[in-house]
Structures are given as C-alpha cells and as structure tokens.
C-alpha cells in the first residue's frame, strides 16, 4: 500500500490542523535532536503555534545559541557593508604606491638641492655621497661617449685616407695626353728640298757659334 502524498497547503479544519501541528512538531524536534547528535551540530529551534503557544528545542543552551546567532548576523552584516577583498587590496596597493611616489619625489627635490632644511647632518652627508656617486657615474658615461665618438671619427678618417690613396693611384695610371699648341707649325708643311724651318724662338746664332760658321749678315 503506497503512502498518500498530502498537498502542502493550509489545513482548513481547525481540529485537523491542530493534530497535524502536534505530529509535525514532534517529528521536527526529533529530527533536530538526531542532527545534533549525529553531526555534533549546535541547534536552537523555536516554534509558535497558531494560538501563540511557544515550543522550543536546543542542543545546548537556547540563550547561547541565540547569542551566537546575533554575533554571526552582525559579522555578516558588517562584511556586506564593507568593501570587497579585491577592493581592499587595490586600496592598500594604491596607498603604498602613493607613499613611494611621494618619497621618491622628495628625494629628487633634495638631490636638486631643494627642501634640505629638515635634514640632519648624517642625512646631509648621505645625500652628499649620493650626489657624488651620481656625478661620478655621469662623468664615466660622458667619457665613454667621447671615446666612442673619437673612435668613430678616426675610423672615418682612415677610410677617407684609403679612398684618397686609391683615387691617386688611379689618376697616376691614366695615359698621358699631350696637346699641340695651335701656333706651332707642322713639320711637313715646307717646300721640297728646303731644310725645315727652325722651331719658334730658336736662335740661329747658336748654331753658327756651335759649328764655327760665320754669323750671317
């Protein structure tokens, strides 16, 4: 014989409703006791009947259960009103970064020689060491850049010198071309049987003196 399912709705008959309430209440308290015993749970159960009568069950002390419930509710309400964990972490990170930026900004101002009134003697000495160390690094970097520039210029000069030497050798190996002056007479333009005319500017007296001939009048 199967068990008949009862429709869950308010029972209209008052007597039947009262009987059902008594049975269900005893069953509910029995289940609460079993849950507490089997699972070591702390349970507090309060029931008011339709007539206003109080029924309660607690695995320990009802006052203790109610106080624990109150504290837990306050903690949950506080967590709901508080920002999320991610937001708290982001806020903490932003605070730390803001503090670091402020400190670094102050250090830069002090390295420029500003806001030094609040520093004591030891802090001023430490700042002096930092400045000297920075100047030393700047000088070393500048010298390295100078040496690099000089090396580059020397390399370019050597390349230009080699190119000039190659061009000079090419010019020296070119064939020599001699151009005749327009006023110079051509050697084949003379009468047949006559000796060729002397070159321009040639002194015939030099020939007479050389051969011992009389100087022509």
C-alpha positions in Angstrom: 0.0 0.0 0.0 1.6 3.3 -1.1 1.7 6.3 1.1 -0.6 9.1 0.0 1.0 12.5 -0.8 -0.6 15.3 1.1 -0.9 18.6 -0.7 1.1 21.3 1.1 -1.4 24.0 1.9 -3.1 25.4 4.9 -5.5 22.9 6.5 -8.9 24.4 6.7 -10.3 22.2 9.5 -9.1 23.6 12.9 -9.0 20.2 14.7 -7.2 18.5 11.8 -4.8 21.4 11.7 -4.0 21.1 15.4 -3.4 17.3 15.1 -1.1 17.8 12.2 0.8 20.5 14.0 1.4 18.3 17.1 2.6 15.4 14.9 4.9 17.5 12.7 6.3 19.4 15.7 7.3 16.2 17.5 8.8 14.9 14.2 10.7 18.2 13.7 12.2 18.2 17.2 13.1 14.5 16.8 15.0 15.3 13.5 16.7 18.3 15.2 17.9 16.0 18.1 19.2 13.4 15.6 21.0 16.0 13.6 22.6 17.5 16.7 23.7 14.1 18.0 24.9 12.6 14.7 26.7 15.6 13.3 27.7 17.5 16.6 25.7 20.5 15.4 24.5 23.3 17.7 20.8 23.7 17.1 18.2 26.0 18.5 14.6 25.5 17.4 11.7 27.9 18.3 8.1 27.3 17.2 5.0 29.3 18.0 1.6 27.6 17.3 -1.3 29.4 15.8 -2.7 30.0 19.3 0.6 31.7 20.3 2.0 28.8 22.4 5.8 28.5 22.5 7.7 25.3 21.8 11.5 25.2 21.7 14.4 22.8 21.4 18.1 23.5 21.8 21.1 21.1 21.7 22.9 23.2 24.4 21.6 26.4 25.8 19.0 28.4 23.9 20.5 31.7 25.2 23.9 30.6 23.9 22.5 29.7 20.5 20.7 33.0 20.2 23.8 35.0 21.2 25.9 33.1 18.7 23.3 33.8 16.0 23.3 37.5 16.9 27.1 37.8 16.7 27.1 35.9 13.4 24.5 38.1 11.9 26.4 41.3 12.9 29.5 39.9 11.3 27.7 39.1 8.1 26.1 42.5 8.0 29.5 44.1 8.6 31.0 42.1 5.7 28.2 43.1 3.4 28.7 46.7 4.2 32.5 46.5 4.0 34.4 46.7 0.6 35.4 43.5 -1.1 38.7 41.9 -0.6 39.9 42.9 -4.1 38.9 46.5 -3.4 40.7 46.4 -0.1 43.9 45.1 -1.7 43.7 47.6 -4.5 43.2 50.4 -2.0 46.2 49.2 0.1 48.4 48.9 -3.1 47.4 52.4 -4.1 48.3 53.8 -0.7 51.7 52.1 -0.8 52.4 53.3 -4.3 51.3 56.9 -3.4 53.7 56.8 -0.4 56.6 55.6 -2.5 56.0 58.2 -5.2 55.9 61.0 -2.5 59.2 59.7 -1.0 60.9 59.5 -4.4 59.7 62.9 -5.3 61.2 64.3 -2.1 64.5 62.5 -2.8 64.7 64.1 -6.2 64.0 67.5 -4.9 66.7 67.0 -2.3 69.2 65.8 -5.0 68.5 69.1 -6.8 69.4 70.9 -3.6 65.8 71.7 -2.5 64.0 71.1 0.8 67.2 70.5 2.8 66.1 72.3 5.9 64.6 69.2 7.6 67.7 67.1 7.1 70.2 66.5 9.9 74.0 66.2 9.5 74.0 62.5 8.8 71.3 62.8 6.3 73.1 65.6 4.5 76.3 63.5 4.4 74.4 60.6 2.9 72.8 62.9 0.4 76.3 64.3 -0.5 77.6 60.8 -1.1 74.6 60.1 -3.4 75.3 63.2 -5.4 79.0 62.5 -5.7 78.2 58.9 -6.8 75.8 60.2 -9.4 78.3 62.8 -10.7 81.0 60.1 -11.0 78.7 57.8 -13.0 77.7 60.8 -15.2 81.4 61.6 -15.8 82.2 58.0 -16.7 79.3 57.8 -19.1 80.3 61.0 -20.7 84.0 59.9 -21.1 82.8 56.6 -22.7 80.7 58.6 -25.1 83.6 60.9 -26.0 85.9 57.9 -26.6 83.3 56.3 -28.8 82.9 59.4 -30.8 86.7 59.8 -31.3 87.0 56.1 -32.3 84.2 56.6 -34.9 85.8 59.8 -36.3 89.2 58.1 -36.5 87.7 55.2 -38.4 86.0 57.5 -40.8 89.3 59.4 -41.3 91.2 56.2 -42.1 88.5 55.2 -44.6 88.7 58.6 -46.3 92.5 58.4 -46.4 92.4 55.0 -48.0 89.8 56.2 -50.6 92.1 59.2 -51.5 95.1 56.9 -51.9 93.1 54.7 -54.3 92.0 57.7 -56.3 95.6 59.0 -56.5 96.8 55.7 -57.8 94.1 55.6 -60.4 95.0 59.1 -61.6 98.7 58.2 -61.9 97.9 55.1 -64.1 95.9 57.2 -66.6 97.6 57.6 -70.1 99.4 60.9 -70.7 97.9 63.1 -73.5 99.9 66.0 -74.9 98.1 68.7 -76.8 99.9 70.6 -79.5 99.7 74.4 -79.4 97.7 75.9 -82.4 100.6 78.4 -83.2 103.2 75.6 -83.6 104.0 74.9 -87.3 103.6 71.4 -88.5 106.8 69.7 -89.6 105.5 68.5 -93.0 104.5 72.0 -94.2 107.7 73.1 -96.0 109.0 73.3 -99.6 110.6 70.3 -101.2 114.4 70.5 -101.0 114.4 73.2 -98.3 115.5 72.5 -94.8 112.7 72.5 -92.3 112.3 75.9 -90.6 113.7 76.2 -87.1 111.4 75.9 -84.2 109.8 79.1 -83.0 112.1 81.1 -80.8 115.1 79.2 -82.0 118.3 81.5 -82.3 120.3 80.7 -85.5 123.3 82.4 -83.9 123.5 79.4 -81.5 124.1 77.1 -84.5 126.7 79.4 -86.1 128.6 79.5 -82.9 128.4 75.8 -82.3 129.5 74.8 -85.9 132.1 77.6 -86.3 130.3 79.2 -89.2 130.3 82.9 -89.9 127.4 84.7 -88.5 125.1 85.7 -91.3 124.8 89.4 -92.0 
